Amino acid sequence: MDTTRARATLRVTSLLIFSVFVTVMEVGAQAGPAADHHLDVSLRSGPPGTPVTLSATDLYPEESYRIAIGATAFGFEELEWVMTDANGELSVDVVIPEWGRNDLIHRFILNDLYQKPVGFSGLFHVTDADGNVRREGTIADVAGRGLELIGVDGITYALAGDLTGFAEGAEVVVEGSVVDHCDCGGMITIRVR
């Protein structure tokens, strides 16, 4: 009888501990920062060797994160480890690596300690030394917006500059600079040269 009572007490105690653990995990998950954070980037484009400042907020306070840069279909490289401050904010200066190419799109990646991505930046356009990017794709003529490039990477770019010879459906390679400010409805604009 004592053995049966001891087993029952152990089961109740184990169940209680498990219930408390699950409750703590659920409360922690609800109270913690969102799983998808945005990395703010000080520049939208630049050649390899360009210093860039990255920042983020609403992260776990006093936690270690890894900053990387990646290019679609190319891979990624870890650039820095950084600790958030007591408010869950970070700011770090990094340099665009020498392997950055002007024909690929790049993003900065915020990874946790175990290399799990928890946030991303918008697109960063690595340029050549003259400030130009190179994109392949198909020309689309969109009513009310003009000519656009639908890149092979799936990104749509507004086009400005000398568009002589570009026609709907043409497969092209476009070279030009990324325009910082335009009347293009927030689209990334390439000024064709």
N, C-alpha and C positions, 0 to 999 in steps of 0.2 A: 504494500500500500504506500509506503514512503517513497519507493522508486517511481511509482505512477504519479504521485503528487509532485515529485521533483521534476519529472519530464513535462508535466502540464505547466508548471511554473516556468521552466526553461522556454517552452513554446510561447507562452504569453509574453515573457520578457523579450524574446527574439522578435516577435511580431511587433511589440511596442517600439523597440529600437529601430526596426525597419520602417515603421510608420513615421517616426520622428525624422529619420534620414530622408525619406521621400518628401516629407513636408518641407524640410530645410532646403532640399534641392529645388523644389518647385518655387519657393519664395525667392531663392537666390536667382533662379532663371528669370523670374518676373522682374526682379529689382535691378538686374544687371543691364549693361549697355546692349544696344541692338547688335545683332551679329553682322550687319553690313554697315561699315563705316566709310565715309568719304575722306580721301586724302586731298587736301588743298595743295595746289602746286603754284609756286610763284611765277612760273613762265609756262607758256604753251608750246614753245619750240626753242631749239638751239642745237648747235653742233656738238659732237663728242667733246668732252672736256668742260662743258658749260656747268657752272655751279647753279643748283636749284634748291630752294627751300621748300620742304614738305611740312605740313601741319595737320593735326587732327584733334578733335575734341570728343568728349563723352566716351572715353575709353575707361578701362579699369584703372584706378589710381595706383601709382607706384608699381606698375607691371612692366615687364620686358617685352618688347616687340621687335620684329625684324622687318627691315625695309628692303624691298627688292625692286628691280625693274625688269620687265619682260616684254618680249616682242612676239606677236602672233606667229605661230608656226616656227619659232626660232629658239625659244627657251627663256630662262630668266637668270638673273644674277643677284645674289644678296649683296646689298651695298653697306648697310649699317645695322647695328643693334642699338636700340634706344629705350630709355625708361620714361614712362609717363610721370608727370608730377602728381602732387597730392590731389589735384582737381581732375585727373584723368586726361590731361592735355599733353601733346608732344609737338616739338618743332625740331627739325633736323636739317642740316645742310648736306647735300649729296652732290656728286659730280656725275654727269652723263658719261657712261663708259665708252671707251674707244671703239668697241665693237658695234655701237649703235649705228643703224643704217637708215639712210633717208628714204628708202623704199618700203619700210615696214612701219606699222603703227606700234607704239609702245605705251605701256601703262605702268605706273608705280603700284606696288602691291604691299599691303600691310599684313604681315603674318604674325600669328601668335608664336609663343616659344617653341611649339611643336610643328612649325611650318604650315599651319592651317591658315589659309587666307581668311582674313576678317574684314578687309576693306580694300578699296581700289581708288585710283585717281581717274580723272577723265583722260582723254587721249593726250599723249605727249608726242610731238612730231620732231624727231631727230632730223636735222638739216645737214646739208653739206657745208663747206666753209663759206660759201656765198649766200647761205640762208635759204636754200631751195630744198623742197621735198620732191619725190618722184612717186607717182601713183599710176597704176594700171587699172583700166576699167572700161565701162561702156557709157557713152554719152546718152543722156536722157534730156528731152526738151519738155520741161514741166510748165504748163500754162500758169502764167502769173509770176513765175520765178525765173524763167530762162533756162540756160543750159546747166546741167549738173553732171557730175561724174559719179557713177555707181561703181565703187572700187571692187576689185576682186576680193578684198577683205570684208566686203559687206557694208562698208562705211560710205555714206553719200556725202559728197562735197559740192558746195556751190562753187561756180567758176566765175572769175572776173578777169579782166585784161583782154589780150588779143585772142579772140575765139574764132578767128578766120579759119575756115576749113573744117570746123567741127560740125557734125551732123548727127541727128537722132540715130541711135543704134550703132554708131561707129565705135570700134574697139580701139582705144588710144592709150598712149603713155603721156601723162601730163607732168610737166616740170614747172615749178614756180614756188613762190613764197606763201606761207600761211599768213592770212590777213588777221590781225588782232581785232580790229573793229570794222563791222560792216552792217549794211541794212539787209541782212540775209535770213532773218528769222531765227537767229541763234545757230545756224549751220556753220560748220567749219568751211572756210573759204580759201581756195587756192587762187592766187593771182598768177595766171599763166604768163610765161615769158616767151 
